[in-house]
Amino acid sequence: MKHIFYCSKCDIFTMSEKCLTCNQVTQSQKPARYVAKAIIAKYRQKAKKEQNLI
Ligand SMILES: [Zn+2]
């Protein structure tokens, strides 16, 4: 699994060491439960989008 960084300012996760939204340096430390939730939510959103496209 790749490193996931977290921007506390935007409350978002990114693969970049700098936040793409606010350009702030992101943190590699993350609350594990929250990360899992965010990832699941992302996959659900993606699955929904793909379903709508078909
Ligand atoms: Zn940010």
mmCIF file of the protein (N, C-alpha, C, O) and its ligand, coordinates in Angstrom:
data_MODEL
# 
_entry.id   MODEL 
# 
loop_
_entity.id 
_entity.type 
_entity.pdbx_number_of_molecules 
1 polymer     1 
2 non-polymer 1 
# 
_entity_poly.entity_id                      1 
_entity_poly.type                           'polypeptide(L)' 
_entity_poly.nstd_linkage                   no 
_entity_poly.nstd_monomer                   no 
_entity_poly.pdbx_seq_one_letter_code       MKHIFYCSKCDIFTMSEKCLTCNQVTQSQKPARYVAKAIIAKYRQKAKKEQNLI 
_entity_poly.pdbx_seq_one_letter_code_can   MKHIFYCSKCDIFTMSEKCLTCNQVTQSQKPARYVAKAIIAKYRQKAKKEQNLI 
_entity_poly.pdbx_strand_id                 A 
# 
loop_
_entity_poly_seq.entity_id 
_entity_poly_seq.num 
_entity_poly_seq.mon_id 
_entity_poly_seq.hetero 
1 1  MET n 
1 2  LYS n 
1 3  HIS n 
1 4  ILE n 
1 5  PHE n 
1 6  TYR n 
1 7  CYS n 
1 8  SER n 
1 9  LYS n 
1 10 CYS n 
1 11 ASP n 
1 12 ILE n 
1 13 PHE n 
1 14 THR n 
1 15 MET n 
1 16 SER n 
1 17 GLU n 
1 18 LYS n 
1 19 CYS n 
1 20 LEU n 
1 21 THR n 
1 22 CYS n 
1 23 ASN n 
1 24 GLN n 
1 25 VAL n 
1 26 THR n 
1 27 GLN n 
1 28 SER n 
1 29 GLN n 
1 30 LYS n 
1 31 PRO n 
1 32 ALA n 
1 33 ARG n 
1 34 TYR n 
1 35 VAL n 
1 36 ALA n 
1 37 LYS n 
1 38 ALA n 
1 39 ILE n 
1 40 ILE n 
1 41 ALA n 
1 42 LYS n 
1 43 TYR n 
1 44 ARG n 
1 45 GLN n 
1 46 LYS n 
1 47 ALA n 
1 48 LYS n 
1 49 LYS n 
1 50 GLU n 
1 51 GLN n 
1 52 ASN n 
1 53 LEU n 
1 54 ILE n 
# 
loop_
_struct_asym.id 
_struct_asym.entity_id 
A 1 
B 2 
# 
loop_
_chem_comp.id 
_chem_comp.type 
_chem_comp.mon_nstd_flag 
ALA 'L-peptide linking' y 
ARG 'L-peptide linking' y 
ASN 'L-peptide linking' y 
ASP 'L-peptide linking' y 
CYS 'L-peptide linking' y 
GLN 'L-peptide linking' y 
GLU 'L-peptide linking' y 
HIS 'L-peptide linking' y 
ILE 'L-peptide linking' y 
LEU 'L-peptide linking' y 
LYS 'L-peptide linking' y 
MET 'L-peptide linking' y 
PHE 'L-peptide linking' y 
PRO 'L-peptide linking' y 
SER 'L-peptide linking' y 
THR 'L-peptide linking' y 
TYR 'L-peptide linking' y 
VAL 'L-peptide linking' y 
ZN  non-polymer         . 
# 
_pdbx_entity_nonpoly.entity_id   2 
_pdbx_entity_nonpoly.name        ? 
_pdbx_entity_nonpoly.comp_id     ZN 
# 
_pdbx_nonpoly_scheme.asym_id         B 
_pdbx_nonpoly_scheme.entity_id       2 
_pdbx_nonpoly_scheme.mon_id          ZN 
_pdbx_nonpoly_scheme.ndb_seq_num     1 
_pdbx_nonpoly_scheme.pdb_seq_num     101 
_pdbx_nonpoly_scheme.auth_seq_num    101 
_pdbx_nonpoly_scheme.pdb_mon_id      ZN 
_pdbx_nonpoly_scheme.auth_mon_id     ZN 
_pdbx_nonpoly_scheme.pdb_strand_id   A 
_pdbx_nonpoly_scheme.pdb_ins_code    . 
# 
loop_
_atom_site.group_PDB 
_atom_site.id 
_atom_site.type_symbol 
_atom_site.label_atom_id 
_atom_site.label_alt_id 
_atom_site.label_comp_id 
_atom_site.label_asym_id 
_atom_site.label_entity_id 
_atom_site.label_seq_id 
_atom_site.pdbx_PDB_ins_code 
_atom_site.Cartn_x 
_atom_site.Cartn_y 
_atom_site.Cartn_z 
_atom_site.occupancy 
_atom_site.B_iso_or_equiv 
_atom_site.pdbx_formal_charge 
_atom_site.auth_seq_id 
_atom_site.auth_comp_id 
_atom_site.auth_asym_id 
_atom_site.auth_atom_id 
_atom_site.pdbx_PDB_model_num 
ATOM   1   N  N  . MET A 1 1  ? 0.837   -1.204 0.000   1.00 0.00 ? 1   MET A N  1 
ATOM   2   C  CA . MET A 1 1  ? 0.000   0.000  0.000   1.00 0.00 ? 1   MET A CA 1 
ATOM   3   C  C  . MET A 1 1  ? 0.870   1.251  0.000   1.00 0.00 ? 1   MET A C  1 
ATOM   4   O  O  . MET A 1 1  ? 1.877   1.329  0.703   1.00 0.00 ? 1   MET A O  1 
ATOM   5   N  N  . LYS A 1 2  ? 0.471   2.199  -0.780  1.00 0.00 ? 2   LYS A N  1 
ATOM   6   C  CA . LYS A 1 2  ? 1.232   3.447  -0.880  1.00 0.00 ? 2   LYS A CA 1 
ATOM   7   C  C  . LYS A 1 2  ? 0.981   4.329  0.333   1.00 0.00 ? 2   LYS A C  1 
ATOM   8   O  O  . LYS A 1 2  ? 0.014   4.157  1.075   1.00 0.00 ? 2   LYS A O  1 
ATOM   9   N  N  . HIS A 1 3  ? 1.883   5.268  0.501   1.00 0.00 ? 3   HIS A N  1 
ATOM   10  C  CA . HIS A 1 3  ? 1.774   6.204  1.605   1.00 0.00 ? 3   HIS A CA 1 
ATOM   11  C  C  . HIS A 1 3  ? 0.599   7.151  1.375   1.00 0.00 ? 3   HIS A C  1 
ATOM   12  O  O  . HIS A 1 3  ? 0.421   7.695  0.285   1.00 0.00 ? 3   HIS A O  1 
ATOM   13  N  N  . ILE A 1 4  ? -0.174  7.326  2.399   1.00 0.00 ? 4   ILE A N  1 
ATOM   14  C  CA . ILE A 1 4  ? -1.265  8.288  2.304   1.00 0.00 ? 4   ILE A CA 1 
ATOM   15  C  C  . ILE A 1 4  ? -0.967  9.435  3.259   1.00 0.00 ? 4   ILE A C  1 
ATOM   16  O  O  . ILE A 1 4  ? -0.691  9.222  4.440   1.00 0.00 ? 4   ILE A O  1 
ATOM   17  N  N  . PHE A 1 5  ? -1.026  10.624 2.744   1.00 0.00 ? 5   PHE A N  1 
ATOM   18  C  CA . PHE A 1 5  ? -0.788  11.809 3.558   1.00 0.00 ? 5   PHE A CA 1 
ATOM   19  C  C  . PHE A 1 5  ? -2.113  12.487 3.856   1.00 0.00 ? 5   PHE A C  1 
ATOM   20  O  O  . PHE A 1 5  ? -3.099  12.337 3.135   1.00 0.00 ? 5   PHE A O  1 
ATOM   21  N  N  . TYR A 1 6  ? -2.097  13.235 4.942   1.00 0.00 ? 6   TYR A N  1 
ATOM   22  C  CA . TYR A 1 6  ? -3.327  13.855 5.401   1.00 0.00 ? 6   TYR A CA 1 
ATOM   23  C  C  . TYR A 1 6  ? -3.131  15.350 5.588   1.00 0.00 ? 6   TYR A C  1 
ATOM   24  O  O  . TYR A 1 6  ? -2.155  15.781 6.202   1.00 0.00 ? 6   TYR A O  1 
ATOM   25  N  N  . CYS A 1 7  ? -4.045  16.133 5.066   1.00 0.00 ? 7   CYS A N  1 
ATOM   26  C  CA . CYS A 1 7  ? -4.016  17.576 5.275   1.00 0.00 ? 7   CYS A CA 1 
ATOM   27  C  C  . CYS A 1 7  ? -5.044  17.930 6.337   1.00 0.00 ? 7   CYS A C  1 
ATOM   28  O  O  . CYS A 1 7  ? -6.248  17.774 6.134   1.00 0.00 ? 7   CYS A O  1 
ATOM   29  N  N  . SER A 1 8  ? -4.548  18.409 7.472   1.00 0.00 ? 8   SER A N  1 
ATOM   30  C  CA . SER A 1 8  ? -5.451  18.720 8.580   1.00 0.00 ? 8   SER A CA 1 
ATOM   31  C  C  . SER A 1 8  ? -6.249  19.985 8.292   1.00 0.00 ? 8   SER A C  1 
ATOM   32  O  O  . SER A 1 8  ? -7.322  20.200 8.856   1.00 0.00 ? 8   SER A O  1 
ATOM   33  N  N  . LYS A 1 9  ? -5.713  20.812 7.410   1.00 0.00 ? 9   LYS A N  1 
ATOM   34  C  CA . LYS A 1 9  ? -6.382  22.073 7.088   1.00 0.00 ? 9   LYS A CA 1 
ATOM   35  C  C  . LYS A 1 9  ? -7.646  21.824 6.256   1.00 0.00 ? 9   LYS A C  1 
ATOM   36  O  O  . LYS A 1 9  ? -8.716  22.366 6.533   1.00 0.00 ? 9   LYS A O  1 
ATOM   37  N  N  . CYS A 1 10 ? -7.480  20.989 5.235   1.00 0.00 ? 10  CYS A N  1 
ATOM   38  C  CA . CYS A 1 10 ? -8.603  20.702 4.336   1.00 0.00 ? 10  CYS A CA 1 
ATOM   39  C  C  . CYS A 1 10 ? -9.394  19.478 4.784   1.00 0.00 ? 10  CYS A C  1 
ATOM   40  O  O  . CYS A 1 10 ? -10.497 19.225 4.299   1.00 0.00 ? 10  CYS A O  1 
ATOM   41  N  N  . ASP A 1 11 ? -8.805  18.712 5.731   1.00 0.00 ? 11  ASP A N  1 
ATOM   42  C  CA . ASP A 1 11 ? -9.430  17.486 6.196   1.00 0.00 ? 11  ASP A CA 1 
ATOM   43  C  C  . ASP A 1 11 ? -9.607  16.493 5.045   1.00 0.00 ? 11  ASP A C  1 
ATOM   44  O  O  . ASP A 1 11 ? -10.659 15.874 4.883   1.00 0.00 ? 11  ASP A O  1 
ATOM   45  N  N  . ILE A 1 12 ? -8.540  16.365 4.254   1.00 0.00 ? 12  ILE A N  1 
ATOM   46  C  CA . ILE A 1 12 ? -8.586  15.428 3.129   1.00 0.00 ? 12  ILE A CA 1 
ATOM   47  C  C  . ILE A 1 12 ? -7.302  14.585 3.104   1.00 0.00 ? 12  ILE A C  1 
ATOM   48  O  O  . ILE A 1 12 ? -6.298  14.921 3.732   1.00 0.00 ? 12  ILE A O  1 
ATOM   49  N  N  . PHE A 1 13 ? -7.373  13.500 2.368   1.00 0.00 ? 13  PHE A N  1 
ATOM   50  C  CA . PHE A 1 13 ? -6.217  12.631 2.191   1.00 0.00 ? 13  PHE A CA 1 
ATOM   51  C  C  . PHE A 1 13 ? -5.697  12.772 0.776   1.00 0.00 ? 13  PHE A C  1 
ATOM   52  O  O  . PHE A 1 13 ? -6.456  12.973 -0.172  1.00 0.00 ? 13  PHE A O  1 
ATOM   53  N  N  . THR A 1 14 ? -4.380  12.661 0.656   1.00 0.00 ? 14  THR A N  1 
ATOM   54  C  CA . THR A 1 14 ? -3.756  12.807 -0.643  1.00 0.00 ? 14  THR A CA 1 
ATOM   55  C  C  . THR A 1 14 ? -2.534  11.909 -0.737  1.00 0.00 ? 14  THR A C  1 
ATOM   56  O  O  . THR A 1 14 ? -1.968  11.512 0.282   1.00 0.00 ? 14  THR A O  1 
ATOM   57  N  N  . MET A 1 15 ? -2.133  11.593 -1.941  1.00 0.00 ? 15  MET A N  1 
ATOM   58  C  CA . MET A 1 15 ? -0.917  10.802 -2.149  1.00 0.00 ? 15  MET A CA 1 
ATOM   59  C  C  . MET A 1 15 ? 0.308   11.717 -2.210  1.00 0.00 ? 15  MET A C  1 
ATOM   60  O  O  . MET A 1 15 ? 1.441   11.239 -2.259  1.00 0.00 ? 15  MET A O  1 
ATOM   61  N  N  . SER A 1 16 ? 0.083   13.004 -2.206  1.00 0.00 ? 16  SER A N  1 
ATOM   62  C  CA . SER A 1 16 ? 1.159   13.968 -2.369  1.00 0.00 ? 16  SER A CA 1 
ATOM   63  C  C  . SER A 1 16 ? 1.671   14.455 -1.016  1.00 0.00 ? 16  SER A C  1 
ATOM   64  O  O  . SER A 1 16 ? 0.926   14.515 -0.038  1.00 0.00 ? 16  SER A O  1 
ATOM   65  N  N  . GLU A 1 17 ? 2.956   14.802 -0.983  1.00 0.00 ? 17  GLU A N  1 
ATOM   66  C  CA . GLU A 1 17 ? 3.536   15.303 0.268   1.00 0.00 ? 17  GLU A CA 1 
ATOM   67  C  C  . GLU A 1 17 ? 3.084   16.727 0.558   1.00 0.00 ? 17  GLU A C  1 
ATOM   68  O  O  . GLU A 1 17 ? 3.237   17.238 1.668   1.00 0.00 ? 17  GLU A O  1 
ATOM   69  N  N  . LYS A 1 18 ? 2.528   17.347 -0.461  1.00 0.00 ? 18  LYS A N  1 
ATOM   70  C  CA . LYS A 1 18 ? 1.955   18.674 -0.273  1.00 0.00 ? 18  LYS A CA 1 
ATOM   71  C  C  . LYS A 1 18 ? 0.500   18.635 -0.699  1.00 0.00 ? 18  LYS A C  1 
ATOM   72  O  O  . LYS A 1 18 ? 0.147   17.997 -1.691  1.00 0.00 ? 18  LYS A O  1 
ATOM   73  N  N  . CYS A 1 19 ? -0.331  19.317 0.052   1.00 0.00 ? 19  CYS A N  1 
ATOM   74  C  CA . CYS A 1 19 ? -1.745  19.335 -0.272  1.00 0.00 ? 19  CYS A CA 1 
ATOM   75  C  C  . CYS A 1 19 ? -1.966  20.032 -1.606  1.00 0.00 ? 19  CYS A C  1 
ATOM   76  O  O  . CYS A 1 19 ? -1.460  21.130 -1.840  1.00 0.00 ? 19  CYS A O  1 
ATOM   77  N  N  . LEU A 1 20 ? -2.729  19.378 -2.478  1.00 0.00 ? 20  LEU A N  1 
ATOM   78  C  CA . LEU A 1 20 ? -2.976  19.939 -3.804  1.00 0.00 ? 20  LEU A CA 1 
ATOM   79  C  C  . LEU A 1 20 ? -3.964  21.099 -3.731  1.00 0.00 ? 20  LEU A C  1 
ATOM   80  O  O  . LEU A 1 20 ? -4.068  21.901 -4.660  1.00 0.00 ? 20  LEU A O  1 
ATOM   81  N  N  . THR A 1 21 ? -4.671  21.175 -2.640  1.00 0.00 ? 21  THR A N  1 
ATOM   82  C  CA . THR A 1 21 ? -5.700  22.207 -2.504  1.00 0.00 ? 21  THR A CA 1 
ATOM   83  C  C  . THR A 1 21 ? -5.137  23.482 -1.881  1.00 0.00 ? 21  THR A C  1 
ATOM   84  O  O  . THR A 1 21 ? -5.359  24.578 -2.395  1.00 0.00 ? 21  THR A O  1 
ATOM   85  N  N  . CYS A 1 22 ? -4.405  23.337 -0.772  1.00 0.00 ? 22  CYS A N  1 
ATOM   86  C  CA . CYS A 1 22 ? -3.942  24.520 -0.054  1.00 0.00 ? 22  CYS A CA 1 
ATOM   87  C  C  . CYS A 1 22 ? -2.411  24.642 -0.057  1.00 0.00 ? 22  CYS A C  1 
ATOM   88  O  O  . CYS A 1 22 ? -1.855  25.615 0.454   1.00 0.00 ? 22  CYS A O  1 
ATOM   89  N  N  . ASN A 1 23 ? -1.744  23.640 -0.639  1.00 0.00 ? 23  ASN A N  1 
ATOM   90  C  CA . ASN A 1 23 ? -0.279  23.668 -0.776  1.00 0.00 ? 23  ASN A CA 1 
ATOM   91  C  C  . ASN A 1 23 ? 0.448   23.555 0.559   1.00 0.00 ? 23  ASN A C  1 
ATOM   92  O  O  . ASN A 1 23 ? 1.648   23.816 0.639   1.00 0.00 ? 23  ASN A O  1 
ATOM   93  N  N  . GLN A 1 24 ? -0.263  23.176 1.582   1.00 0.00 ? 24  GLN A N  1 
ATOM   94  C  CA . GLN A 1 24 ? 0.350   22.978 2.890   1.00 0.00 ? 24  GLN A CA 1 
ATOM   95  C  C  . GLN A 1 24 ? 1.013   21.603 2.925   1.00 0.00 ? 24  GLN A C  1 
ATOM   96  O  O  . GLN A 1 24 ? 0.541   20.666 2.281   1.00 0.00 ? 24  GLN A O  1 
ATOM   97  N  N  . VAL A 1 25 ? 2.100   21.487 3.673   1.00 0.00 ? 25  VAL A N  1 
ATOM   98  C  CA . VAL A 1 25 ? 2.760   20.194 3.814   1.00 0.00 ? 25  VAL A CA 1 
ATOM   99  C  C  . VAL A 1 25 ? 1.832   19.251 4.571   1.00 0.00 ? 25  VAL A C  1 
ATOM   100 O  O  . VAL A 1 25 ? 1.321   19.585 5.640   1.00 0.00 ? 25  VAL A O  1 
ATOM   101 N  N  . THR A 1 26 ? 1.627   18.076 4.003   1.00 0.00 ? 26  THR A N  1 
ATOM   102 C  CA . THR A 1 26 ? 0.701   17.125 4.605   1.00 0.00 ? 26  THR A CA 1 
ATOM   103 C  C  . THR A 1 26 ? 1.408   16.256 5.637   1.00 0.00 ? 26  THR A C  1 
ATOM   104 O  O  . THR A 1 26 ? 2.637   16.199 5.687   1.00 0.00 ? 26  THR A O  1 
ATOM   105 N  N  . GLN A 1 27 ? 0.614   15.587 6.452   1.00 0.00 ? 27  GLN A N  1 
ATOM   106 C  CA . GLN A 1 27 ? 1.145   14.730 7.500   1.00 0.00 ? 27  GLN A CA 1 
ATOM   107 C  C  . GLN A 1 27 ? 1.009   13.282 7.086   1.00 0.00 ? 27  GLN A C  1 
ATOM   108 O  O  . GLN A 1 27 ? 0.001   12.877 6.507   1.00 0.00 ? 27  GLN A O  1 
ATOM   109 N  N  . SER A 1 28 ? 2.044   12.501 7.390   1.00 0.00 ? 28  SER A N  1 
ATOM   110 C  CA . SER A 1 28 ? 1.971   11.069 7.102   1.00 0.00 ? 28  SER A CA 1 
ATOM   111 C  C  . SER A 1 28 ? 1.303   10.327 8.259   1.00 0.00 ? 28  SER A C  1 
ATOM   112 O  O  . SER A 1 28 ? 0.810   9.211  8.100   1.00 0.00 ? 28  SER A O  1 
ATOM   113 N  N  . GLN A 1 29 ? 1.300   10.963 9.405   1.00 0.00 ? 29  GLN A N  1 
ATOM   114 C  CA . GLN A 1 29 ? 0.611   10.371 10.554  1.00 0.00 ? 29  GLN A CA 1 
ATOM   115 C  C  . GLN A 1 29 ? -0.875  10.562 10.395  1.00 0.00 ? 29  GLN A C  1 
ATOM   116 O  O  . GLN A 1 29 ? -1.333  11.645 10.029  1.00 0.00 ? 29  GLN A O  1 
ATOM   117 N  N  . LYS A 1 30 ? -1.626  9.526  10.665  1.00 0.00 ? 30  LYS A N  1 
ATOM   118 C  CA . LYS A 1 30 ? -3.052  9.613  10.455  1.00 0.00 ? 30  LYS A CA 1 
ATOM   119 C  C  . LYS A 1 30 ? -3.792  8.743  11.452  1.00 0.00 ? 30  LYS A C  1 
ATOM   120 O  O  . LYS A 1 30 ? -3.288  7.704  11.878  1.00 0.00 ? 30  LYS A O  1 
ATOM   121 N  N  . PRO A 1 31 ? -4.971  9.164  11.816  1.00 0.00 ? 31  PRO A N  1 
ATOM   122 C  CA . PRO A 1 31 ? -5.805  8.324  12.675  1.00 0.00 ? 31  PRO A CA 1 
ATOM   123 C  C  . PRO A 1 31 ? -6.324  7.139  11.873  1.00 0.00 ? 31  PRO A C  1 
ATOM   124 O  O  . PRO A 1 31 ? -7.096  7.317  10.931  1.00 0.00 ? 31  PRO A O  1 
ATOM   125 N  N  . ALA A 1 32 ? -5.908  5.936  12.237  1.00 0.00 ? 32  ALA A N  1 
ATOM   126 C  CA . ALA A 1 32 ? -6.147  4.746  11.413  1.00 0.00 ? 32  ALA A CA 1 
ATOM   127 C  C  . ALA A 1 32 ? -7.626  4.518  11.126  1.00 0.00 ? 32  ALA A C  1 
ATOM   128 O  O  . ALA A 1 32 ? -8.008  4.179  10.006  1.00 0.00 ? 32  ALA A O  1 
ATOM   129 N  N  . ARG A 1 33 ? -8.432  4.703  12.127  1.00 0.00 ? 33  ARG A N  1 
ATOM   130 C  CA . ARG A 1 33 ? -9.867  4.455  11.940  1.00 0.00 ? 33  ARG A CA 1 
ATOM   131 C  C  . ARG A 1 33 ? -10.446 5.412  10.909  1.00 0.00 ? 33  ARG A C  1 
ATOM   132 O  O  . ARG A 1 33 ? -11.256 5.034  10.063  1.00 0.00 ? 33  ARG A O  1 
ATOM   133 N  N  . TYR A 1 34 ? -10.011 6.646  11.006  1.00 0.00 ? 34  TYR A N  1 
ATOM   134 C  CA . TYR A 1 34 ? -10.522 7.668  10.099  1.00 0.00 ? 34  TYR A CA 1 
ATOM   135 C  C  . TYR A 1 34 ? -10.072 7.382  8.678   1.00 0.00 ? 34  TYR A C  1 
ATOM   136 O  O  . TYR A 1 34 ? -10.836 7.558  7.728   1.00 0.00 ? 34  TYR A O  1 
ATOM   137 N  N  . VAL A 1 35 ? -8.828  6.939  8.536   1.00 0.00 ? 35  VAL A N  1 
ATOM   138 C  CA . VAL A 1 35 ? -8.301  6.615  7.213   1.00 0.00 ? 35  VAL A CA 1 
ATOM   139 C  C  . VAL A 1 35 ? -9.116  5.504  6.585   1.00 0.00 ? 35  VAL A C  1 
ATOM   140 O  O  . VAL A 1 35 ? -9.518  5.598  5.425   1.00 0.00 ? 35  VAL A O  1 
ATOM   141 N  N  . ALA A 1 36 ? -9.358  4.457  7.346   1.00 0.00 ? 36  ALA A N  1 
ATOM   142 C  CA . ALA A 1 36 ? -10.138 3.332  6.840   1.00 0.00 ? 36  ALA A CA 1 
ATOM   143 C  C  . ALA A 1 36 ? -11.507 3.798  6.382   1.00 0.00 ? 36  ALA A C  1 
ATOM   144 O  O  . ALA A 1 36 ? -11.985 3.396  5.322   1.00 0.00 ? 36  ALA A O  1 
ATOM   145 N  N  . LYS A 1 37 ? -12.129 4.634  7.172   1.00 0.00 ? 37  LYS A N  1 
ATOM   146 C  CA . LYS A 1 37 ? -13.445 5.169  6.827   1.00 0.00 ? 37  LYS A CA 1 
ATOM   147 C  C  . LYS A 1 37 ? -13.386 5.955  5.532   1.00 0.00 ? 37  LYS A C  1 
ATOM   148 O  O  . LYS A 1 37 ? -14.224 5.790  4.645   1.00 0.00 ? 37  LYS A O  1 
ATOM   149 N  N  . ALA A 1 38 ? -12.377 6.817  5.439   1.00 0.00 ? 38  ALA A N  1 
ATOM   150 C  CA . ALA A 1 38 ? -12.240 7.674  4.261   1.00 0.00 ? 38  ALA A CA 1 
ATOM   151 C  C  . ALA A 1 38 ? -12.014 6.844  3.015   1.00 0.00 ? 38  ALA A C  1 
ATOM   152 O  O  . ALA A 1 38 ? -12.575 7.132  1.957   1.00 0.00 ? 38  ALA A O  1 
ATOM   153 N  N  . ILE A 1 39 ? -11.194 5.816  3.139   1.00 0.00 ? 39  ILE A N  1 
ATOM   154 C  CA . ILE A 1 39 ? -10.899 4.969  1.986   1.00 0.00 ? 39  ILE A CA 1 
ATOM   155 C  C  . ILE A 1 39 ? -12.161 4.229  1.547   1.00 0.00 ? 39  ILE A C  1 
ATOM   156 O  O  . ILE A 1 39 ? -12.453 4.134  0.355   1.00 0.00 ? 39  ILE A O  1 
ATOM   157 N  N  . ILE A 1 40 ? -12.891 3.716  2.504   1.00 0.00 ? 40  ILE A N  1 
ATOM   158 C  CA . ILE A 1 40 ? -14.132 2.996  2.184   1.00 0.00 ? 40  ILE A CA 1 
ATOM   159 C  C  . ILE A 1 40 ? -15.110 3.951  1.506   1.00 0.00 ? 40  ILE A C  1 
ATOM   160 O  O  . ILE A 1 40 ? -15.749 3.592  0.517   1.00 0.00 ? 40  ILE A O  1 
ATOM   161 N  N  . ALA A 1 41 ? -15.224 5.141  2.028   1.00 0.00 ? 41  ALA A N  1 
ATOM   162 C  CA . ALA A 1 41 ? -16.132 6.128  1.453   1.00 0.00 ? 41  ALA A CA 1 
ATOM   163 C  C  . ALA A 1 41 ? -15.738 6.451  0.023   1.00 0.00 ? 41  ALA A C  1 
ATOM   164 O  O  . ALA A 1 41 ? -16.592 6.602  -0.851  1.00 0.00 ? 41  ALA A O  1 
ATOM   165 N  N  . LYS A 1 42 ? -14.433 6.553  -0.206  1.00 0.00 ? 42  LYS A N  1 
ATOM   166 C  CA . LYS A 1 42 ? -13.931 6.863  -1.537  1.00 0.00 ? 42  LYS A CA 1 
ATOM   167 C  C  . LYS A 1 42 ? -14.296 5.749  -2.515  1.00 0.00 ? 42  LYS A C  1 
ATOM   168 O  O  . LYS A 1 42 ? -14.763 6.007  -3.624  1.00 0.00 ? 42  LYS A O  1 
ATOM   169 N  N  . TYR A 1 43 ? -14.077 4.519  -2.089  1.00 0.00 ? 43  TYR A N  1 
ATOM   170 C  CA . TYR A 1 43 ? -14.372 3.385  -2.965  1.00 0.00 ? 43  TYR A CA 1 
ATOM   171 C  C  . TYR A 1 43 ? -15.865 3.307  -3.245  1.00 0.00 ? 43  TYR A C  1 
ATOM   172 O  O  . TYR A 1 43 ? -16.281 2.964  -4.351  1.00 0.00 ? 43  TYR A O  1 
ATOM   173 N  N  . ARG A 1 44 ? -16.656 3.623  -2.253  1.00 0.00 ? 44  ARG A N  1 
ATOM   174 C  CA . ARG A 1 44 ? -18.106 3.584  -2.441  1.00 0.00 ? 44  ARG A CA 1 
ATOM   175 C  C  . ARG A 1 44 ? -18.528 4.644  -3.442  1.00 0.00 ? 44  ARG A C  1 
ATOM   176 O  O  . ARG A 1 44 ? -19.364 4.398  -4.312  1.00 0.00 ? 44  ARG A O  1 
ATOM   177 N  N  . GLN A 1 45 ? -17.939 5.832  -3.310  1.00 0.00 ? 45  GLN A N  1 
ATOM   178 C  CA . GLN A 1 45 ? -18.245 6.924  -4.241  1.00 0.00 ? 45  GLN A CA 1 
ATOM   179 C  C  . GLN A 1 45 ? -17.869 6.513  -5.651  1.00 0.00 ? 45  GLN A C  1 
ATOM   180 O  O  . GLN A 1 45 ? -18.621 6.735  -6.600  1.00 0.00 ? 45  GLN A O  1 
ATOM   181 N  N  . LYS A 1 46 ? -16.683 5.904  -5.778  1.00 0.00 ? 46  LYS A N  1 
ATOM   182 C  CA . LYS A 1 46 ? -16.183 5.482  -7.086  1.00 0.00 ? 46  LYS A CA 1 
ATOM   183 C  C  . LYS A 1 46 ? -17.109 4.436  -7.687  1.00 0.00 ? 46  LYS A C  1 
ATOM   184 O  O  . LYS A 1 46 ? -17.450 4.498  -8.868  1.00 0.00 ? 46  LYS A O  1 
ATOM   185 N  N  . ALA A 1 47 ? -17.505 3.486  -6.875  1.00 0.00 ? 47  ALA A N  1 
ATOM   186 C  CA . ALA A 1 47 ? -18.382 2.423  -7.347  1.00 0.00 ? 47  ALA A CA 1 
ATOM   187 C  C  . ALA A 1 47 ? -19.717 3.000  -7.803  1.00 0.00 ? 47  ALA A C  1 
ATOM   188 O  O  . ALA A 1 47 ? -20.276 2.575  -8.815  1.00 0.00 ? 47  ALA A O  1 
ATOM   189 N  N  . LYS A 1 48 ? -20.217 3.962  -7.052  1.00 0.00 ? 48  LYS A N  1 
ATOM   190 C  CA . LYS A 1 48 ? -21.475 4.616  -7.398  1.00 0.00 ? 48  LYS A CA 1 
ATOM   191 C  C  . LYS A 1 48 ? -21.361 5.313  -8.744  1.00 0.00 ? 48  LYS A C  1 
ATOM   192 O  O  . LYS A 1 48 ? -22.232 5.193  -9.605  1.00 0.00 ? 48  LYS A O  1 
ATOM   193 N  N  . LYS A 1 49 ? -20.246 6.056  -8.904  1.00 0.00 ? 49  LYS A N  1 
ATOM   194 C  CA . LYS A 1 49 ? -20.023 6.794  -10.138 1.00 0.00 ? 49  LYS A CA 1 
ATOM   195 C  C  . LYS A 1 49 ? -19.990 5.845  -11.325 1.00 0.00 ? 49  LYS A C  1 
ATOM   196 O  O  . LYS A 1 49 ? -20.591 6.101  -12.368 1.00 0.00 ? 49  LYS A O  1 
ATOM   197 N  N  . GLU A 1 50 ? -19.269 4.738  -11.137 1.00 0.00 ? 50  GLU A N  1 
ATOM   198 C  CA . GLU A 1 50 ? -19.126 3.780  -12.237 1.00 0.00 ? 50  GLU A CA 1 
ATOM   199 C  C  . GLU A 1 50 ? -20.456 3.136  -12.569 1.00 0.00 ? 50  GLU A C  1 
ATOM   200 O  O  . GLU A 1 50 ? -20.742 2.847  -13.731 1.00 0.00 ? 50  GLU A O  1 
ATOM   201 N  N  . GLN A 1 51 ? -21.258 2.914  -11.563 1.00 0.00 ? 51  GLN A N  1 
ATOM   202 C  CA . GLN A 1 51 ? -22.582 2.334  -11.796 1.00 0.00 ? 51  GLN A CA 1 
ATOM   203 C  C  . GLN A 1 51 ? -23.454 3.294  -12.594 1.00 0.00 ? 51  GLN A C  1 
ATOM   204 O  O  . GLN A 1 51 ? -24.216 2.890  -13.473 1.00 0.00 ? 51  GLN A O  1 
ATOM   205 N  N  . ASN A 1 52 ? -23.323 4.568  -12.267 1.00 0.00 ? 52  ASN A N  1 
ATOM   206 C  CA . ASN A 1 52 ? -24.115 5.561  -12.978 1.00 0.00 ? 52  ASN A CA 1 
ATOM   207 C  C  . ASN A 1 52 ? -23.710 5.694  -14.436 1.00 0.00 ? 52  ASN A C  1 
ATOM   208 O  O  . ASN A 1 52 ? -24.525 6.034  -15.293 1.00 0.00 ? 52  ASN A O  1 
ATOM   209 N  N  . LEU A 1 53 ? -22.442 5.422  -14.702 1.00 0.00 ? 53  LEU A N  1 
ATOM   210 C  CA . LEU A 1 53 ? -21.932 5.559  -16.066 1.00 0.00 ? 53  LEU A CA 1 
ATOM   211 C  C  . LEU A 1 53 ? -22.427 4.428  -16.953 1.00 0.00 ? 53  LEU A C  1 
ATOM   212 O  O  . LEU A 1 53 ? -22.598 4.601  -18.160 1.00 0.00 ? 53  LEU A O  1 
ATOM   213 N  N  . ILE A 1 54 ? -22.657 3.274  -16.347 1.00 0.00 ? 54  ILE A N  1 
ATOM   214 C  CA . ILE A 1 54 ? -23.044 2.113  -17.170 1.00 0.00 ? 54  ILE A CA 1 
ATOM   215 C  C  . ILE A 1 54 ? -24.509 2.215  -17.592 1.00 0.00 ? 54  ILE A C  1 
ATOM   216 O  O  . ILE A 1 54 ? -25.015 1.334  -18.287 1.00 0.00 ? 54  ILE A O  1 
HETATM 217 ZN ZN . ZN  B 2 .  ? -4.940  21.267 2.313   1.00 0.00 2 101 ZN  A ZN 1 
# 
